[in-house]
Structures are given as structure tokens and as C-alpha cells.
């Protein structure tokens, strides 16, 4: 699913497994390998929705994933594609830069509540 806002920024909502989500959030994972079925472009935003399951181990076709409620919004800063990079047809690698996460939203809200309460007393 993709949504374009008034600033012409396209947002793509994508699932990501917990181990990869954590690496994005801490800044260790700065790229995303995807099938280019959505015609991604530099400047697009990816909303990476953390998915988890109770099965730990080799993924199976019957694996059931659950949305954890956490997400990270990242911006696509560069796209590698074309067969010359050794990728299978239709796949791309996107360089990504983190914009914000659910943790940052919560922190900002808590900070604003604390600041408001400090001014009341």
C-alpha cells in the first residue's frame, strides 16, 4: 500500500521482521532489499512495521506474523538496481535514512507532558 501526501512524498507501508527492525532503529541496518513491485523512488518514505511471531527458528510457509505496534519511518536516499549489480530481476537495494520511530513519538509526548506539568507548579 502506498499513500502520497500534499508534499508529493509517497509512503509505502511494509512489514519487517523484529530482528531487522531493531537493526534499523539502532542505525546498524541502512539498506533495504525489496522486490521493486511498487516502483520505489529516491525521496519516498518507507513505513517499516515491525512484525513478530512466537516461532523462533527457520521460517516456514505456515509462519503467522503479528504486528507489534512499533514502526520506523525511513527515507529512501539511493537506489541500486539493474542486473549489473548481481540482483535477481525486479529486485533493488535501497539506501535508507531513519526519520523517526514510534519510540521517538512516545518520548516527545512524555517530554511535552513533563514540560507542561513543570510550568503548572
N, C-alpha and C positions, 0 to 999 in steps of 0.2 A: 504494500500500500504506500502511495506517495501523495503528499499534500504540498501544494505551492501556496506560499503566503503573499501578502501585498508587496514584499520586497523581492519577489521572484526567487526566493530561496526554496528549493524543493527539499522536503523532509521525507526520508524513507524510513519506515518502521520495520526493524529487522530483529530477529531472535538471535541471541548469542549465549552460548553455554557459560556457566558460572566461572569456570577456570579462565576462560578467555576474557570475560567481562572484568574480572579482578585485575588482570594484567593491563587492560585498557585504562582502568581507573587509576592505578598507581603509576601509569606512564611507561610501563615496560613494553607494551604492545602498541606500535604506532602504525600498523598497517592492517588492512582487511582484505582477504582473498574472497572474492564472490563471483558467482555467475552474473554476467552483465545483462540480466534479463529485464532490468529497469532503466537501462540507458543512463547510468550514473555519469555525472559531470563534476568537474572541479567547482567547488563552491557549494555543492549540495551538502545537506546535513543528514547524517545517519542517526536515528534514534535507536540505540542498541539496547534492547530489552533483555535483561538477564533471565535466563531460563535454567531451571534446576530439576533434578529428579532424585528419586530415592535410590536408584540403581547406580552403584559406583563400579565402573569397570568398562569392558568393551561395549560400545554402543550396539544395540540390536534394532532391527526394524520395528519391534514392538515397544520400544522405549517411549514412555509417556513423560512429556516435559511440562513443567508448571512455571508460570510467570511469578517471579519473586516480588515484583513491585518496584524493583530498582531499575534505573535506566541511566545511560550516559548519552549525551548529545555530542557528536563529533562532527567536524567539518572535513570534507574531502579536499586535500591540498594538492594532490598529484595523482595521476592515474597511469599505471603501467599496463600495457596490453599488447596486442598483436602477437602473432606466432613467434616472432624473433626473440621474445623473452622466454620461450620454452613453456608457455602456458597452454593448456588444452584450449581448443576452440571455444570461444564465448566467455572465457574467464579473464578477470582483471585483478590487479592488485592495486588497492587504493591506499595512499598515504593519508593518515588521519591525524587531526589535532583536536584534543578534547576541548569542548566549550564549557560544559557543566554536567554535573551528575545530580542524582536525587539527594545525595548526602550534602552537596553544596546548597541546594534549596532549603533543606531542613536546617542547616547551620545558619543561613541568612535569616530564616524565620525566627529561630531561637534567639539569635543575636538582636534582632529588632525588638522582640518581646522584652528581653533583658534591658535594652536601652530605654524602652518606653517606661518600664517599671522603675528604673533608676530616676527618671525625671519626675515621677509622681511623688516621690518621698523626699 
